[in-house]
Amino acid sequence: MPAVESLTPRHHRKNLIFNSIHESFWGFGIAFHSIYAVVPLFLSELEAPTMVIGSVVGVFTACTAIPQIVTAFYGRRARNIKVAVMAVNGLLIPPMFVAGFIFAFIAPSGPSAWIIYYICYIFFALGVGVVLPIWADFLETVHIADRRGSFFGISFAFTSVAGFAGGLIVKRLLGTTPFPNNFGFGFLIYSACILGATLMFIPYNTRRRTEKE
């Protein structure tokens, strides 16, 4: 769908609907890969070193920060910001899918099994760092400026509600499916949610950016 010169209230409402669905996919999916709860628990069950478990949040923060130095400039220069944001979001799917497939169906064990997941985790975190600046630039083109607060407030409310629902499913999944298959299936669900969220970008109406932007 080509960019328009300026967004109308109708465009804004349409984008709000799809952004709320997009955020619902993310909120639901993140529950299966929370860096504050699920990931440390998974590494602990894999008997990863204590230092590795404790580094989860720090490694994620560092890995997301580094790529932004480069992609912050790329997003500003992208001719088609919608294609750009979909392309970089696609980078998040392979590492999460690979981790999910390996632990859901192959179920490796032993003292080095955690390394397989941690490699995927690092690639995923780097991918998030690539996405963030371009996603931020994209969001600036899909809402009317004086309605920014309601646009993000409503969208992120859906994130929270979906995250709560996802948390209930996570609890049931971990309690009814053997380890490590349970975590693997959770990661596969997350990768499917990322795909769904990425496809939600297609129907958005975007505003054509000026030369100064």
Residue pairs with C-beta under 8 A, 6 or more apart in sequence:
1 82
1 202
1 203
1 204
1 205
1 206
3 80
3 82
3 141
3 205
3 206
3 207
3 208
3 209
4 11
4 205
4 206
4 207
4 208
5 207
5 208
6 207
7 15
7 142
7 143
7 144
7 205
7 207
9 144
11 205
12 143
12 144
12 147
12 151
14 203
14 204
14 205
15 142
15 143
15 151
15 204
15 205
16 143
16 151
16 154
16 155
18 200
18 201
18 203
18 204
19 142
19 151
19 155
19 200
19 204
20 154
20 155
20 158
21 158
21 200
22 155
22 197
22 200
22 201
23 155
23 156
23 158
23 159
23 162
23 197
24 158
24 159
24 161
24 162
25 162
25 193
25 194
25 196
25 197
25 200
26 159
26 162
26 193
26 194
26 197
27 158
27 159
27 160
27 161
27 162
27 163
27 166
28 162
28 163
28 165
28 166
28 193
29 166
29 189
29 190
29 191
29 192
29 193
29 194
29 197
30 163
30 166
30 190
31 38
31 163
31 165
31 166
31 167
31 169
31 170
32 38
32 166
32 169
32 170
32 173
32 186
32 187
32 189
32 190
32 193
33 39
33 96
33 186
33 187
33 190
35 56
35 57
35 60
36 57
38 170
38 183
38 186
39 56
39 121
40 53
40 56
42 117
42 180
42 183
43 52
43 53
43 56
43 114
43 117
43 118
44 53
45 179
45 180
45 183
46 113
46 114
46 117
46 180
47 111
47 114
48 114
48 118
52 114
52 118
56 121
59 121
59 122
59 125
60 121
60 125
60 128
63 122
63 125
63 126
63 128
63 129
64 125
64 126
64 128
64 129
64 132
65 129
66 126
66 129
67 126
67 129
67 130
68 129
68 130
68 132
68 133
71 88
71 129
71 130
71 131
71 132
71 133
71 134
72 133
74 84
74 133
74 134
75 81
75 84
75 133
75 134
75 136
75 137
75 138
76 137
76 213
78 84
78 134
78 137
81 134
81 137
81 138
81 141
81 206
81 209
82 138
82 201
82 202
82 204
82 206
84 134
84 138
85 131
85 134
85 135
85 137
85 138
85 201
86 198
86 201
86 202
88 127
88 130
88 131
88 134
88 135
89 131
89 135
89 194
89 197
89 198
89 201
90 198
91 127
91 130
91 131
92 124
92 127
92 128
92 131
92 194
93 191
93 194
93 195
93 198
94 123
95 120
95 121
95 123
95 124
95 127
96 120
96 124
96 187
96 190
96 191
96 194
97 187
97 188
97 191
98 120
99 116
99 117
99 120
99 121
99 124
99 184
99 187
100 184
100 185
100 186
100 187
100 188
100 189
100 190
100 191
101 184
101 188
102 108
102 116
102 117
102 184
103 117
103 180
103 181
103 183
103 184
103 187
104 181
104 184
104 185
104 187
104 188
105 181
105 184
107 180
107 181
107 184
108 116
108 180
109 180
113 180
138 201
138 206
140 213
141 206
141 207
141 208
141 209
142 204
142 205
142 206
142 207
143 151
143 152
144 151
169 189
170 186
173 182
173 185
173 186
174 182
174 183
174 186
176 182
177 185
